[in-house]
Amino acid sequence: MPINRPASFKYFKTSPEIIRLAVMLYIRFPLSLLNVEDLLHERGIDVSHKAVRYWWNRFGPMFAVEIRRKRVQQLRAFSKWKWHLDEVFVKVNGKRHYLWRAVDHEGEVLEAVVTKRRNKAAALKFLKKLMKRHGRQENVVTDRFASYRTALRELGALKKQQTGRWLNNRVENSHLPFRRRERAMQRFRRMRSLQKFAAVHSSVYNHINQERSLTSRDTFKLTRTAALTEWRQLFSG
């Protein structure tokens, strides 16, 4: 979708502030569209859940692209980052699909790719997209799934692979926010919808998540305020 920053909100009667708030509530928290409508109503904002659905479909990917663009530039400035890779199954219209996800050693979600199969070709697709966007890293932590090994060998990065019983807890724990969100949405009906939401959810989660358990209360409040301020300025013209 082409992004036209000055005209992003041009033909909408609702203010950009309300649109940003509705999109953030829906993506960040495990809420249904009706839940978001009720929360906005309590704040004196009268919008339909259908409007919230339209806003998230139109502006969610645009917000995610802008967030990702800034963060990728920062991440590529560091060369000694460790990747953690894992995949989980997701039901799409009753059929099993696979969501491949990569996070760095701090829990930053780097990439999310949906495939119909869990094999070498799918692993190659995932790794190529990851390397194209983020470059090559020194260490790649995976489970003992054989397709990772064969795909990394083909890419000439087999020596970077690390496997171990608890080494991949970082990415396995990072699945939990998406799983909670998936249940609230009552699963997905199309593969394209899953890919779209997984990508948007990853970017918004990266932006909002502040790892509050690892910092002092004062530091957490400062970083949270900075994140919300930056969110309110997305496509402000």
Salt bridges, closest charged atoms under 4 A:
GLU37 OE1 - HIS49 ND1 3.25
GLU66 OE1 - ARG5 NH2 3.21
GLU66 OE2 - ARG69 NH2 2.92
ASP86 OD2 - HIS175 NE2 2.94
GLU87 OE2 - ARG118 NE 2.89
GLU108 OE2 - ARG71 NE 2.39
GLU111 OE2 - LYS129 NZ 3.85
GLU111 OE1 - ARG133 NH1 3.16
GLU154 OE1 - LYS120 NZ 2.85
GLU182 OE1 - ARG179 NH1 2.86
GLU182 OE2 - ARG187 NH1 3.32
GLU211 OE2 - ARG170 NH1 3.85
GLU230 OE2 - LYS70 NZ 3.91
